[in-house]
Amino acid sequence: MIYTPKRSVQNIILNFGSIFTLLVAAVVLIGWILSYEPVLSLIPDAATMKANTALGFLIVGSIGFLFTKKGAFLNTLVKSLAVLLSVLALLTLLEYIFDISLGIDSLLVEDAFSSVVRNRMSPATASCFLLIGVGVLVFNRNRVKSLMASQFIWLLVIVTAFISIVTYILNIPAEQKTELFSSMAIHTSALFGLMGLGLFFQTSATGFAALITGPLPGSRITRRLLPFTITVPLALSYLFFYLSVQSTVDIPSSLWVIVNTISLIILSIVYISIMAIGLNKSAKKETSLQQNLKSSIHTLGSFKKAIDKTSIVSELDSQGAITDINENFEQLTGYKKDEVVGKPYTSLLELNEEITETILNNLSADGLWVGEVERKAKSGKLWVHSSVVEDKPPGSPTKYFMVEQDISLRKQNEILKDIQFMQKLRQKNKELEQFLYIASHDLQEPLRSIRSMLELLKLELNDKLDEQTTVFMDLVDSSANRMSDLVKGLMDYARLGNQKELEHTDLNKLVTDVLSDIGQSINDHDADIEKSKLPSLDIYPVEIRLLFQNLLSNAIKFRKPDTPPQISISAVGKGLFWQFQIKDNGIGIKEEHQQKIFLIFQRLNKKEEFEGTGIGLAHCMKIISLHGGELWVESKPNQGSSFFFTLPKKQF
C-alpha cells in the first residue's frame, strides 16, 4: 500500500514557499526599477538577482500557488506557465552555449550593478528554471513513473541550490566558483531551494519523498539522519576553513583534512550511538507490544475457534450483502457458501419493518444490535439469538459481523409451555365462567321465590298490614330487586369475551351508534359531546360498544349539579397502540379511589344519589384486558375526570 502523508501539510509548504517567492521576486523587480541595490544583492560585492531571474520567480511562484488548485482551466494555466518558464530558461542557456545574445537579457531593465556577469542570469539559474518547468510538465499525480520523473528533476534543483548556498556559507569568492554558479545570488539559491522542496513533497506518494515522509521505521531514521548528515559536515567545513584562513601558524592542508575527517567520524559515532539507544528503547517497547499482540491474537483465535464450533458466523459488507460465512453456517442452515455470498442478508431472515428499523438505529447509535430473529434454512426455519457488530477498519469500508446461536429448541419449549399455559388458562376461565353462570342462574330462583311470596303476602294481608309492616315488606322487595340486578350483572360479566372472533371495525361509526343509543339521556341532561376522528381497528365490537356506552353514561351520570356535561372523545397513536381519552367536567374522583373504582361491585357514592350496581367499570377493565390494552383514570375532585384506555394497532 502506498503511504500518502496528509495533503494539507504538503500544500501548506508549497503555498507558503510560493507566496514568499512572489513577494521576494516582486521586491527585487521594484529594486531594479528604482535602482535600489541592497535588495538586488544581499551580500556586498556578491552576485545580484537579475531582473529576468525575478521574472522567472514570479512565474515559479504563480505555478506553485496554483499547483494544488483543482479545475481543468487552472491545470491548463499551470502547464502554460511551465512552458513559458522553460522557454525563458532555454533561450538563456542557448545564449551561453553559442555565445550569442538574443536580446532577452535587457528585456526589462539594464544591469548597472553586477560586478560578475551583467544582465544575464547564471547557467545554474537558467538550468533550475528549466528543470522546474519540465518537472511541472511531466507531473501526473496518478502515474508513478511521472511522479518519479518529476521527483528526480526537482531533487536536482534542490541539490543545485544547496551547492550554491554552500559556496556562500564557506565564503568562496565569486572568481573561485565555477562559471555555472558564479552569478547566482544568495536569495536566488534560497528561493530555488524553497520552491524545489515544496514541489518535491508533492510527489511524496513514492520514491525518496515517500521515504522521508513515511511512517515506517526506515523513514523515521532517515528524518533523524538527514539533518545531521547535511549540517555537521557543512559546519565542520566552515569551521576548519575559517581556522585555516585566520590561523597565524602555517599548518599543512592535509592536517586540516585529517582533523576534519576525525571530527566527523567522532561526531557520527556519538550521534549514531544516541540514535541506537533510542532505537533500542523503541525496539524493547515494540517487542513487548508484539508479545502482547501475539497473546491477544492467540486468545482471539481461541475465541474464534469456540465461536465457529457453537455459532453461525457471517461477514457482511456495508450494504448488508454476505461476503463470507463459517462452516457452522453451512451445517445449520444447509446453504453452501456459493449459494449465499453476494446476497442481501435480510433475504435469509424473517424481518418486519419495525425490527429492521430497530437494527439500523442501534447500529447507527452504538455499532451493536442484539436480539432474537427467525431465519431461513433449507430444512425450514431456525430461531437464532443474533448479535450484529459494526467493524470500521481505518482506511477501509465499513463491514459487519453477525454471530448467531441456534435457539430453536428453546423456542419450541417456550411455545409448548405457552400453549400448555393457555390451555390451562382457558380451562380455568371456562370453569370460572360456568361457576359464575350456574351460581348466578341458581341465585335467581330463590330471589324470584322471595318476590313471589311478597306479592302473595301483600294480596292476602292487604287489609291487615300496618304502615311499619308495609315499609318492611317494601324494603325486602327492594333488596330482592337489587340482588337480582347484581346477579344479572355478574352473569353479564361472566359472558364477556365469549365472542371469539375479532372484526375490523370503524370506531367512528361504532361511537356514533352508541351516542344514538344513549341519545335520550344526552338530551335530558343537555350534554355536549365532541368526537375527534377515531381509527379503524380489529376488536370485539360488542364488548367495545359496551365499553364506550359505560364510560359515556358514567360521564353523564356523575355530572355536577346544575352544570351541563361537557364530554370529549379523542384518540392518538402511541407506538404500537392507540390511546383513547374520554374527558368530562363532572364531579371527579379522589386519588385514593382511582384504583378501587375498577373492582367489581365497588361504589363510591350512595345509591340514593346515583343509581347503579357498581359493575360497569369492572366490565370496562375486563374488556380492555381482553384486547391486550390498559385502562386508567386521571381526575381531581370537582375538576372532572379523564378516562384513558389503549388498544393495539394490530392484534396477533
C-alpha positions in Angstrom: 0.0 0.0 0.0 1.4 3.5 -0.9 1.6 5.8 2.1 0.5 9.3 1.4 1.0 11.9 4.1 -1.6 14.5 4.9 -2.1 16.5 1.7 -2.8 19.6 3.8 0.8 19.7 5.2 2.3 19.3 1.6 0.0 22.1 0.3 0.9 24.4 3.2 4.6 24.0 2.5 4.2 24.7 -1.2 1.7 27.6 -0.7 4.0 29.3 1.9 7.0 28.9 -0.4 5.0 30.3 -3.4 3.8 33.4 -1.6 7.3 34.1 -0.2 8.8 33.6 -3.6 6.3 36.0 -5.2 7.0 38.6 -2.6 10.8 38.4 -2.9 10.6 38.5 -6.7 8.3 41.5 -6.7 10.6 43.4 -4.3 13.7 42.6 -6.5 11.9 43.8 -9.6 10.9 47.0 -7.9 14.5 47.3 -6.7 15.7 47.2 -10.4 13.1 49.7 -11.5 14.0 52.1 -8.6 17.8 51.2 -8.8 17.8 50.2 -5.1 20.9 47.9 -4.9 20.5 46.4 -1.3 17.6 44.2 -2.4 19.5 43.0 -5.6 22.5 41.6 -3.8 22.1 40.8 -0.1 25.9 40.3 0.3 28.1 43.2 -0.8 30.1 42.7 -4.0 28.3 39.3 -4.5 26.2 38.3 -7.5 22.8 40.0 -7.9 19.4 38.5 -8.7 18.9 39.6 -12.3 15.6 41.1 -13.5 15.0 38.1 -15.7 15.6 35.9 -12.7 13.0 37.8 -10.7 10.6 37.5 -13.6 11.2 33.7 -13.7 10.5 33.5 -9.9 7.2 35.4 -10.5 6.3 32.6 -12.9 7.5 29.9 -10.5 5.6 31.4 -7.5 2.4 31.5 -9.6 2.9 27.9 -10.7 3.4 26.8 -7.0 0.4 28.8 -5.8 -1.9 27.4 -8.5 -0.4 23.9 -8.4 -2.7 22.4 -5.7 -5.9 24.0 -7.0 -8.4 21.9 -8.8 -10.0 22.5 -12.2 -9.2 22.0 -15.9 -8.7 25.7 -16.6 -6.2 26.1 -13.7 -4.4 23.0 -14.7 -4.0 24.3 -18.3 -2.8 27.7 -16.9 -0.1 25.9 -14.7 1.1 24.0 -17.8 1.2 27.1 -19.9 3.3 29.0 -17.3 5.6 26.0 -17.1 6.1 26.2 -20.9 6.8 30.0 -20.7 9.3 29.4 -17.9 11.1 26.6 -19.9 11.3 28.8 -23.0 12.9 31.7 -21.0 15.4 29.3 -19.4 16.2 27.5 -22.7 16.9 30.8 -24.6 19.3 31.9 -21.8 21.2 28.5 -22.0 21.4 28.8 -25.8 23.0 32.2 -25.3 25.7 30.6 -23.2 26.2 27.6 -25.4 26.5 29.5 -28.7 27.9 32.8 -27.1 25.2 34.9 -28.7 22.7 37.5 -27.5 19.0 37.0 -28.3 18.1 40.3 -26.7 16.3 38.9 -23.7 18.9 39.8 -21.0 18.0 43.5 -21.0 14.3 42.9 -21.8 13.1 44.6 -18.6 15.9 46.8 -17.3 19.6 47.5 -17.8 22.0 46.0 -15.2 24.3 48.7 -13.8 25.2 47.0 -10.5 26.5 43.4 -11.3 30.3 43.0 -11.0 30.4 39.4 -12.1 28.1 38.9 -15.1 25.8 41.8 -16.2 22.2 41.4 -17.3 22.2 37.6 -17.8 21.1 35.0 -15.2 23.8 32.4 -14.4 23.7 29.0 -16.2 22.8 27.3 -12.9 19.8 29.7 -12.5 18.6 29.0 -16.1 19.1 25.2 -15.6 17.0 25.3 -12.4 14.2 27.2 -14.1 14.3 24.7 -17.0 14.2 21.8 -14.6 11.2 23.2 -12.6 9.3 23.8 -15.9 10.0 20.4 -17.3 9.1 18.8 -13.9 5.7 20.5 -13.9 5.0 19.5 -17.5 5.7 15.8 -16.9 3.9 15.7 -13.4 0.9 13.4 -13.2 -0.3 12.5 -9.7 -2.0 9.3 -10.9 1.1 7.8 -12.6 4.0 6.5 -10.6 6.5 6.9 -13.4 5.6 10.6 -13.9 5.8 11.2 -10.2 9.3 9.6 -10.1 10.5 11.7 -13.1 9.2 15.0 -11.5 10.7 14.0 -8.2 14.1 13.4 -9.7 14.1 16.6 -11.7 13.1 18.7 -8.6 15.6 16.9 -6.5 18.3 18.2 -9.0 17.0 21.7 -8.4 17.4 21.3 -4.6 20.9 19.9 -4.9 21.9 22.8 -7.2 20.5 25.4 -4.8 22.3 23.6 -1.9 25.6 23.7 -3.7 25.3 27.4 -4.4 24.3 28.1 -0.7 27.3 26.1 0.5 29.6 28.4 -1.5 28.2 31.4 0.2 28.4 29.7 3.7 32.1 28.9 3.1 32.8 32.4 1.8 34.1 31.2 -1.5 34.9 34.2 -3.7 33.0 34.6 -6.9 36.1 34.3 -9.1 36.9 30.9 -7.5 33.4 29.5 -8.2 32.7 27.6 -11.4 31.1 29.6 -14.2 27.9 27.6 -13.5 27.4 29.3 -10.1 29.4 32.5 -10.4 26.5 34.8 -10.9 23.8 33.0 -8.8 22.7 35.3 -6.0 22.2 34.0 -2.4 18.4 34.8 -2.4 18.2 33.1 -5.8 19.7 30.0 -4.3 17.4 30.2 -1.3 14.2 30.6 -3.4 15.2 27.6 -5.6 15.7 25.5 -2.5 12.4 26.6 -1.0 10.3 26.0 -4.2 12.2 22.8 -5.0 11.3 21.4 -1.6 7.6 22.5 -2.0 7.3 20.8 -5.4 9.4 17.8 -4.3 7.0 17.0 -1.4 4.1 17.0 -3.9 5.5 13.6 -5.0 5.6 12.1 -1.5 3.4 9.1 -2.6 6.5 7.3 -3.9 10.3 7.4 -4.2 12.7 9.3 -1.9 10.0 11.7 -0.9 7.9 8.8 0.4 11.0 7.5 2.3 11.4 10.9 4.1 7.7 11.4 4.9 6.6 7.8 5.6 5.5 6.4 8.9 7.8 3.3 8.9 11.0 2.9 11.0 13.2 3.4 8.0 11.5 6.8 7.3 11.9 7.8 10.9 15.6 7.0 10.8 16.0 8.9 7.6 14.3 12.0 9.1 16.7 11.8 12.0 19.9 11.3 10.0 19.3 13.8 7.2 19.8 17.0 9.3 23.0 15.5 10.8 24.5 14.4 7.5 23.8 17.9 6.0 24.6 20.3 8.8 27.5 18.6 10.6 29.9 18.2 7.6 28.9 21.8 6.5 29.6 23.2 9.9 32.9 21.4 10.2 34.0 22.5 6.8 33.1 26.1 7.6 34.9 25.9 11.0 38.1 24.5 9.6 38.0 26.7 6.5 37.7 29.7 8.9 40.6 28.5 11.1 42.8 27.8 8.1 42.3 31.4 6.9 42.6 33.1 10.3 45.5 30.9 11.7 48.9 32.6 12.0 50.6 29.2 12.0 51.4 27.6 8.7 49.6 24.3 9.0 49.6 21.9 6.1 46.2 21.5 4.4 46.5 17.7 4.8 46.4 18.1 8.5 43.2 20.1 8.3 41.7 17.3 6.2 42.7 14.7 8.8 41.3 16.7 11.7 38.1 17.4 9.8 37.7 13.7 9.0 38.4 12.5 12.6 36.0 15.1 14.0 33.3 14.0 11.6 33.9 10.3 12.5 33.7 11.0 16.3 30.5 13.1 15.9 29.0 10.5 13.7 29.7 7.8 16.2 28.2 9.8 19.1 25.1 10.7 17.1 24.6 7.1 15.9 25.1 5.9 19.5 22.4 8.2 20.7 20.1 7.1 17.9 20.9 3.4 18.7 19.9 3.9 22.3 16.6 5.4 21.3 16.0 2.7 18.8 16.8 0.0 21.4 14.2 1.5 23.7 11.7 1.6 20.9 12.6 -2.0 20.0 12.0 -3.1 23.6 8.6 -1.5 23.6 7.9 -3.0 20.2 8.9 -6.4 21.4 6.7 -6.1 24.4 3.8 -4.9 22.2 4.4 -7.8 19.8 4.3 -10.3 22.7 1.1 -8.7 23.9 -0.3 -8.8 20.4 0.6 -12.5 20.0 -1.1 -13.3 23.3 -4.2 -11.3 22.2 -4.2 -13.0 18.8 -3.9 -16.4 20.5 -6.8 -15.5 22.8 -8.9 -14.2 19.9 -8.0 -17.4 18.0 -9.3 -19.5 20.8 -12.5 -17.4 20.9 -12.9 -17.7 17.2 -12.5 -21.4 17.4 -15.1 -21.7 20.1 -17.5 -19.4 18.2 -17.0 -21.3 15.0 -17.9 -24.5 16.7 -21.0 -23.2 18.5 -22.3 -20.3 16.4 -23.3 -19.3 12.9 -20.9 -16.5 11.8 -21.3 -14.4 8.6 -19.5 -11.3 7.4 -21.4 -8.6 5.6 -20.3 -5.6 3.6 -21.5 -2.0 4.2 -24.7 -2.7 2.1 -25.6 -5.8 4.1 -24.6 -8.3 1.4 -22.9 -11.6 2.6 -19.2 -11.7 1.9 -18.2 -14.8 3.9 -19.6 -17.5 6.2 -18.2 -20.2 8.5 -18.6 -24.0 8.3 -21.3 -24.0 11.0 -23.4 -21.7 8.9 -23.4 -24.4 6.2 -24.2 -27.2 8.7 -27.1 -25.5 10.5 -28.8 -23.7 7.5 -27.9 -26.2 4.7 -26.8 -23.3 2.5 -23.4 -23.6 0.8 -21.0 -20.6 0.6 -21.5 -20.0 -3.1 -25.3 -20.0 -2.6 -25.4 -17.1 -0.2 -22.3 -14.9 -0.9 -23.4 -11.7 -2.6 -27.0 -12.0 -1.4 -28.6 -9.5 1.0 -28.6 -11.0 4.4 -32.2 -9.8 5.0 -33.3 -12.3 2.3 -32.4 -15.1 4.8 -34.2 -13.6 7.8 -37.9 -13.2 8.7 -37.9 -9.4 9.4 -40.6 -6.9 9.5 -40.1 -3.1 9.0 -40.1 -2.4 12.8 -37.3 -4.9 13.5 -35.3 -3.8 10.6 -35.6 -0.1 11.7 -34.6 -1.1 15.3 -31.5 -2.9 14.0 -30.4 0.0 11.8 -31.0 2.6 14.6 -29.0 0.5 17.1 -26.1 0.0 14.7 -26.1 3.7 13.9 -26.1 4.7 17.6 -23.9 2.0 19.2 -22.5 -0.1 16.4 -24.2 -3.1 18.0 -27.6 -4.9 17.9 -28.6 -8.0 19.9 -31.9 -9.8 19.6 -33.8 -12.9 18.6 -34.9 -13.4 15.0 -36.2 -16.2 12.8 -34.0 -17.2 9.9 -34.5 -19.4 6.8 -32.8 -22.8 6.4 -33.2 -25.3 3.7 -35.0 -27.7 6.0 -37.3 -25.0 7.3 -36.8 -22.2 9.8 -34.5 -21.6 12.7 -34.8 -19.3 15.7 -31.4 -17.7 16.4 -30.0 -15.3 19.1 -28.3 -12.8 16.9 -25.5 -10.2 17.6 -24.6 -7.7 14.8 -21.3 -5.9 15.3 -20.1 -3.0 13.2 -16.4 -3.0 12.1 -14.8 0.2 10.8 -11.2 -0.7 9.8 -9.1 2.5 9.2 -9.0 3.4 5.6 -11.3 0.5 4.6 -15.1 0.3 4.0 -17.4 -0.5 6.9 -18.4 -4.1 7.4 -20.5 -6.1 9.8 -20.1 -9.4 11.7 -23.2 -11.4 12.5 -22.9 -14.1 15.2 -25.9 -16.3 15.9 -26.7 -19.2 18.2 -29.4 -21.7 17.3 -32.2 -21.4 20.0 -34.8 -23.3 18.1 -35.2 -26.0 20.8 -35.5 -23.4 23.5 -38.1 -21.5 21.4 -40.1 -24.8 20.8 -40.1 -25.4 24.5 -41.2 -21.9 25.2 -44.0 -22.2 22.6 -45.1 -25.5 24.1 -45.1 -24.1 27.6 -47.2 -21.1 26.3 -49.6 -23.5 24.6 -50.0 -25.6 27.7 -50.4 -22.5 29.9 -53.0 -21.0 27.5 -54.9 -24.3 27.5 -54.9 -24.4 31.3 -55.9 -20.8 31.5 -58.8 -21.4 29.0 -59.9 -24.3 31.1 -59.8 -22.3 34.4 -61.6 -19.4 32.7 -64.2 -21.8 31.3 -64.7 -23.4 34.7 -64.9 -19.9 36.4 -67.4 -18.7 33.8 -69.5 -21.9 34.3 -69.4 -21.4 38.0 -70.4 -17.8 37.8 -73.2 -18.6 35.3 -74.6 -21.5 37.3 -74.3 -19.6 40.6 -76.0 -16.6 39.1 -78.7 -18.7 37.5 -79.4 -20.6 40.7 -79.5 -17.4 42.7 -82.3 -16.1 40.6 -84.7 -18.8 41.6 -84.8 -18.0 45.4 -84.9 -14.3 44.5 -87.9 -14.9 42.3 -89.5 -17.0 45.1 -88.9 -14.2 47.6 -90.5 -11.6 45.3 -93.5 -14.0 44.6 -94.0 -14.7 48.3 -94.0 -11.0 49.0 -96.6 -10.4 46.3 -98.8 -13.2 47.8 -98.5 -11.8 51.3 -99.4 -8.3 50.1 -102.5 -9.7 48.4 -103.6 -12.0 51.4 -102.8 -9.4 54.1 -103.7 -6.3 52.2 -106.2 -5.0 54.8 -104.3 -6.3 57.8 -100.9 -4.7 57.1 -100.0 -1.8 59.2 -97.7 1.0 57.9 -94.5 -0.3 59.5 -95.0 -3.8 58.1 -95.6 -2.4 54.7 -92.4 -0.5 54.9 -90.5 -3.6 55.9 -92.0 -5.6 53.1 -91.2 -2.9 50.5 -87.6 -2.9 51.9 -87.3 -6.7 51.4 -88.8 -6.3 47.9 -86.3 -3.5 47.0 -83.4 -5.6 48.3 -84.5 -8.6 46.3 -84.7 -6.5 43.2 -81.3 -5.0 43.8 -79.9 -8.5 44.4 -81.5 -9.6 41.2 -79.7 -6.8 39.4 -76.4 -7.7 40.9 -76.8 -11.3 39.9 -77.7 -10.2 36.3 -74.6 -8.0 36.3 -72.5 -11.0 37.4 -73.9 -13.1 34.6 -73.1 -10.4 32.1 -69.6 -10.1 33.5 -69.1 -13.9 33.0 -70.3 -13.7 29.4 -67.9 -11.0 28.4 -65.3 -12.3 25.9 -67.5 -15.2 24.7 -67.4 -13.7 21.2 -64.0 -15.1 20.0 -63.8 -13.5 16.5 -62.1 -10.2 16.0 -63.7 -7.8 13.5 -62.1 -4.9 11.7 -64.4 -2.1 12.9 -64.6 1.6 12.2 -64.8 3.1 15.7 -66.2 6.4 14.3 -69.4 4.5 13.3 -69.4 2.4 16.5 -69.3 5.5 18.7 -71.9 7.2 16.6 -74.2 4.2 17.2 -73.5 4.4 21.0 -74.4 8.1 21.1 -77.6 7.3 19.3 -78.4 4.6 21.9 -78.0 7.0 24.8 -79.5 9.9 22.9 -82.4 10.3 25.3 -80.0 10.6 28.3 -77.9 13.1 26.3 -81.0 15.3 25.5 -82.4 15.0 29.0 -79.3 16.4 30.6 -78.3 18.8 27.8 -74.9 17.1 27.4 -72.4 18.4 24.8 -70.2 15.7 23.3 -67.3 16.3 20.9 -65.8 13.5 19.0 -62.4 13.6 17.1 -61.6 11.3 14.3 -61.1 7.7 15.5 -59.2 4.8 13.9 -60.4 1.5 12.5 -59.2 -1.5 14.5 -59.5 -5.3 14.9 -61.7 -5.5 18.0 -64.6 -7.4 19.7 -67.3 -4.9 18.6 -70.0 -6.0 21.2 -67.6 -5.6 24.1 -66.0 -2.3 22.8 -69.5 -0.9 22.2 -70.3 -1.7 25.9 -67.1 0.0 26.9 -67.9 3.3 25.3 -71.5 3.1 26.5 -70.5 2.6 30.1 -67.8 5.3 30.1 -70.1 7.9 28.3 -73.1 7.0 30.5 -70.9 7.5 33.6 -69.7 10.9 32.3 -73.3 12.0 32.0 -74.4 10.3 35.3 -71.7 11.8 37.5 -72.2 15.4 36.5 -72.1 18.5 38.7 -75.4 19.8 39.9 -76.9 22.4 37.5 -73.9 22.1 35.2 -74.5 20.6 31.7 -72.0 17.8 30.9 -69.1 18.7 28.6 -67.6 15.5 27.1 -64.8 14.9 24.6 -63.7 11.7 22.8 -60.3 11.6 21.2 -57.5 9.1 20.1 -53.8 9.5 19.4 -51.2 7.0 18.2 -48.6 6.0 20.8 -46.1 3.5 19.4 -47.8 0.1 18.9 -51.1 1.3 20.5 -53.9 3.8 20.0 -54.6 5.8 23.2 -58.2 6.9 23.7 -59.4 9.6 26.1 -62.9 10.3 27.3 -62.9 13.6 29.2 -65.7 15.1 31.2 -66.3 18.1 33.5 -68.1 16.1 36.2 -67.7 15.7 40.0 -64.2 14.0 39.7 -62.7 11.2 41.8 -60.3 11.4 44.7 -56.8 10.0 44.1 -57.1 7.2 46.7 -60.2 5.9 45.0 -58.9 5.9 41.4 -57.9 2.2 41.5 -60.8 1.0 43.6 -63.4 2.0 41.0 -62.4 -0.7 38.6 -63.1 -3.5 41.1 -66.4 -5.4 40.7 -69.4 -4.2 42.8 -67.4 -1.2 44.1 -69.4 2.1 44.7 -68.1 5.4 45.8 -71.5 7.2 46.1 -74.7 6.3 47.9 -77.3 4.5 45.8 -79.8 7.2 46.7 -77.5 9.8 44.9 -76.5 7.8 41.9 -78.2 4.6 40.8 -76.2 1.5 39.5 -74.7 -1.8 40.6 -71.0 -0.8 40.7 -70.1 -3.3 38.0 -69.8 -1.0 34.9 -66.1 -0.1 35.2 -65.2 -3.7 36.1 -66.8 -4.6 32.8 -64.6 -1.9 31.1 -61.4 -3.2 32.7 -62.2 -6.8 31.6 -63.0 -5.6 28.0 -59.7 -3.8 27.7 -57.8 -6.7 29.2 -59.4 -9.0 26.6 -57.9 -6.7 23.9 -54.4 -6.6 25.5 -54.6 -2.9 26.5 -54.7 -0.8 29.6 -57.3 1.3 31.4 -56.8 4.1 33.9 -58.2 7.4 35.1 -56.8 10.8 35.9 -59.0 13.0 38.0 -59.4 15.6 40.7 -62.5 16.3 42.8 -64.8 18.9 41.2 -62.4 19.2 38.2 -63.7 16.4 36.0 -62.2 13.1 35.0 -60.2 11.8 32.0 -60.6 8.0 31.4 -57.7 6.7 29.2 -57.5 3.3 27.6 -55.2 1.7 24.9 -56.0 -0.7 22.1 -53.3 -2.4 20.0 -52.9 -1.1 16.4 -52.5 -4.7 15.3 -53.9 -7.9 17.0 -51.9 -11.1 16.8 
